[in-house]
């Protein structure tokens, strides 16, 4: 299985930290957010990873040239294509088989989410498999959650409910066929909604790891403090 890391965003909510440094290159402890994701993918035996770029792309390219593993391919966006459009543009590099996609603003400790997802994915039943988290277990997140899940793992969006028991982590497996007929800039959420209508949107819950959504300077400070106080047990490149 191949993977993609979404690293093209402007990092507006992380300003002023992202005035000079793209968000994926902000360091948590001794590792950048981008390297933490790449380390986890390498540990999961993912050999080819696509990284999309836009904001301060030269910095990301230069940083990645220092890594030897995994094999990294760049998909540059001269114009931002949002999450869905960015993956669509990278499809020629990702191939025809289902692949992993990771947001670059998440990091975790003490969990093996990539193994969990790969073991749970069933191509015959699923177009999208999301890794879900209990919202209260994610430092830096204060929203109402995203999805409800039935006993089989089939998901339903929160819609008008005041809260939902599960938050989408930012890690997923996608079947490339869901991009057929799509073009331009669009959100991956639109594809989740289509998969939900077809009964092919599923989720797997991780309730064991320590998770951080690094989306604001305050959340970054929380993650930085935690990793400075704890000895990491996850793979280090």
Secondary structure, DSSP 4 states (H G I P E B T S, - for coil): --EEEE-----GGGTTTTTTS-GGG-EETTEEHHHHHHHHHHHTT--EEEEEE-TTHHHHHHHHTT--SSEEEEEE-SS--HHHHHHHHHHHHH-SS-EEEEETTEEEES--HHHHHHHH--TTT-SEEEEEE-GGGEET--S---EEE-TT-BEEE-TT-S--SBEEEEEEEE-GGGGTT--SS--HHHHHHHHHHTT-EEEEE--SSEEEE--SHHHHHHHHHHHHHS---S---
